[in-house]
Amino acid sequence: MTLNVTPGDPNANSYALQADADTFALARGFTSFWDACTVPQKEGFLQWATRLLDQLDWKGGRLTPQQALRWPRVAVLDQDGWLVQQSTIPKFLLNATCELAILLAVGDRTDDGGTLPISRVQVGTLSVDFNAKMPPEPRVIPKPVKDYVRPYLRSEGARLVRC
């Protein structure tokens, strides 16, 4: 599998290259899970992270109808009020993609575990007990990734949720 990070390309499939993610992982000091992955696995995680990020409700509009990914976008301002460049992948998006890909390498954030947090159900006089010891379901887009992208989302409350 080959990563295509060309902004606006109809065949683009990632916002970051494996080398970007390797550098990002090294800089953040979290490399054990990422380093254990093969090149095809890393590329797969980067594509998966890109697909998840593309499901967010971004400000602005797509640059062209032919582009495969949601970025580049038009009419998006950065935190300082400048227009976000349309000819490159913005740094915040590259960082968010790398961060999410690394977290996906640690574990499937989209897996609901296949179980409900219910420990007991009773039909007569209807009773339901919830398992208080069950860990909370992880957010598909975790806080560190959300912090990178929050200024570029249509609303603060925008989030990707499992259906």
N, C-alpha and C positions, 0 to 999 in steps of 0.2 A: 504494500500500500504506500502511496506517495502522498505526502501532504502538499496541498496547494493553498498558500496563504496570500495569493495575489488579490488585493482589494478590488472588489467589483467583478471579479472573474466568474463566469457562469459555472465553472468547475471547482471553485474554491471549496475547501472542506475543513479548514481550520483557521483559527486566528493566531496560532503560534506554531513554530517549528520545534522539533525535538531539541535542537541546540538551544533554543530560547528557554525551554522548560528545564533543561539540564543546568543552564546558567542560573535561572531563577531558583531552582532547588538548592544549588550550592550556596547562593547568596543568603538564603533564608535559613541555612543550617539544618535542613530537613531532607536528607538524601537517602536514608536506608531503604524505605519502600520503593522510592523512585529508581534508585540505582539497581535494585534487584530485578527491575523490569527489563524485558528485551526491547529492542528498537520497535518491532511491530506492536508490542503492547503499549509502549509510550505513545506511538502515533495513534493507536486506537483510543487511548485515554484523552488525547488532545482533540480528536474528532468528536468524541462523546461530550467533552466539556463544551466545545463549540456549539453542538446541537442543543445542549441544555441552556446555554447563555442566549441562544437565538430564540428561545421561548419566552424571554422576558419582554416586558412592554417598554420598549425604548422610546426616547424622545425623537423628534424629527421624523424623517421619512427615508426610505431606501433611495440610494443614489440613482439606480437604474432598475427597471423591472426584470432585467436579465440576470442580475447578480444572484448567486446561489445562497449567499449568507445575508443576514440582516444588516451588516456593516460592510461598506461605508454607508453613512447616512448624511442627509442634508439638514441644515437648520438646527444643528446641535451645538450648544455653547459649552465650553469647559467651565471649570469652577472660577476662572478669572474673567469670564465673559467673552473669551475669544472663540471664534468658530473652530470646531474640531476639524482637523485636516481630513480631506476625503481621499487623498492619494496614498495614505499609509494606514496601517492598523494602529489605532491610538494606543499609547503606552498602557493606559488603565485597562484596556480590553485584553492586551497581550498578557499583562500581569494576572488579570482575573482568570484567563484561560489556563495559564500555567498553574496557578494556585488550585483551581478546581480539578485539573487533570491529576495533580499530585494527590489530592484528597480522594479522587476516584480510585487511584492505585492502592490506597489504604483500604478502601471498602466501598461497596456499592451503595451510594447514598440514595438511590432510587428504589432500593429493595424495601418493601414494607414488612419483610420477615414472614409474611404469610399467616400471621396470627393476630388475633385481636387481643387487646389488653383485658380480656374477661377471664376470670378464674372459675366462675360458677354461674350457671343459669338454672332457674327453677321455674316451672310452668304454673303449678298450682299456687295461687296468690302472688304470682309474678314477682320474681326476685332476680336481680343481676348483681353479681359482685365483680368489681374490677380489680385486676392485679396491680396493687400499688408498687410492687417491686420491679415491674417491667420498666426498662429504661425508656425515656422519651424517644420518639421517632426522630431520626436526624433530619434536619432541613436539607432539601435537595441542594439549594444554594446556601451554603453556610455563611456565617457572619463575615469571616475574612474576605470572602469573594464578594459578598454584598457590599462591603465597605468600598471596594474598588468601583463598583458600578452604580451605586445609589444616586450620585448626582446626575446620571444620564438616563434615569428611568422616568417615565411619565408621572409616577406618583411614588411617594415614600413607601406606601403600603404594597406596592407591586411585588409579587413574589410568585415563584413557581411552586405549585402544590401538586401532590399526588391525587389522582382521581380514583 
